[in-house]
Amino acid sequence: MPIHVYQASGDEHCAQCRNGFEQLEKMSAEPLSNCPQCGAALRRCITAPAVISSDGHLLSPGHIEKHGFTQYKKVGQGEYERTAGSNGPDKLKA
């Protein structure tokens, strides 16, 4: 379900609708026309969606270390160097 942002559309408003508030709603739900707190007229605002473009952050050294894993990077023919984590040797040779 998307989160819609509502803001007061007139001069009358309360602290909640003056700066806007978020409302979790189904796509098929009718937009709110009045503030649930003060009854002021509302308008639904268009906002940027939150989009995750890839899983690249899952392989970042900080994320790997946070979860207790160790990561090695190939540096030569059969040679690997530790890039994340504190467990294991600094270098490996195959």
C-alpha positions in Angstrom: 0.0 0.0 0.0 1.3 3.4 -0.9 1.8 6.3 1.6 0.0 9.5 0.5 0.8 12.9 1.8 -2.0 15.4 2.6 -1.8 19.1 3.4 -4.3 21.8 4.3 -5.6 23.5 1.2 -7.1 26.6 2.9 -6.4 29.1 5.6 -7.9 27.0 8.4 -5.7 24.2 9.7 -4.2 22.5 12.7 -0.6 21.6 13.6 -1.1 18.2 11.9 -2.3 19.4 8.5 -0.5 22.7 8.3 2.9 21.0 7.5 1.3 17.9 6.0 1.0 14.4 7.2 1.4 10.9 5.7 -1.5 8.4 5.4 -1.1 4.7 4.5 -3.9 4.0 2.0 -4.9 1.4 -0.6 -4.7 2.6 -4.2 -8.4 2.1 -4.5 -9.3 4.2 -1.5 -11.0 7.6 -1.9 -8.6 10.5 -1.1 -9.2 12.2 2.3 -11.1 15.5 1.9 -11.0 16.7 5.5 -8.4 16.5 8.2 -9.3 13.8 10.7 -8.1 16.0 13.6 -9.6 19.5 12.8 -11.9 18.9 9.8 -10.0 21.4 7.5 -10.1 20.9 3.8 -7.2 18.8 2.5 -5.4 18.3 -0.8 -3.3 15.2 -1.6 0.3 16.1 -2.6 2.4 14.4 -5.2 5.7 13.2 -3.7 8.7 11.3 -5.0 8.4 7.5 -4.5 11.0 5.6 -2.5 12.7 3.3 -5.0 15.4 0.8 -4.4 17.4 0.3 -7.6 19.7 -2.6 -6.7 21.1 -4.9 -4.1 24.6 -3.4 -4.3 24.4 -2.1 -0.8 24.2 -5.7 0.5 27.7 -6.3 -0.7 29.3 -3.2 0.7 32.1 -3.8 3.2 30.3 -2.1 6.0 27.2 -4.2 5.6 29.2 -7.4 5.4 31.2 -6.6 8.6 28.0 -5.6 10.4 26.6 -9.1 9.9 29.8 -10.9 10.9 31.0 -12.0 7.5 34.4 -11.8 5.9 34.9 -10.8 2.2 38.0 -11.4 0.0 38.9 -9.8 -3.3 41.0 -11.5 -6.0 44.3 -9.6 -6.4 46.2 -12.0 -8.6 46.4 -15.6 -9.9 45.2 -17.6 -7.0 45.7 -14.7 -4.5 43.0 -13.1 -2.4 43.1 -10.1 0.0 40.6 -9.5 2.8 38.4 -6.4 2.1 35.9 -6.7 4.9 35.5 -8.4 8.2 38.0 -9.3 11.0 37.9 -13.1 10.8 40.5 -15.1 8.9 43.9 -14.2 7.4 44.7 -11.0 5.7 45.7 -12.8 2.5 44.9 -16.2 1.0 46.7 -18.2 -1.7 45.0 -21.0 -3.5 
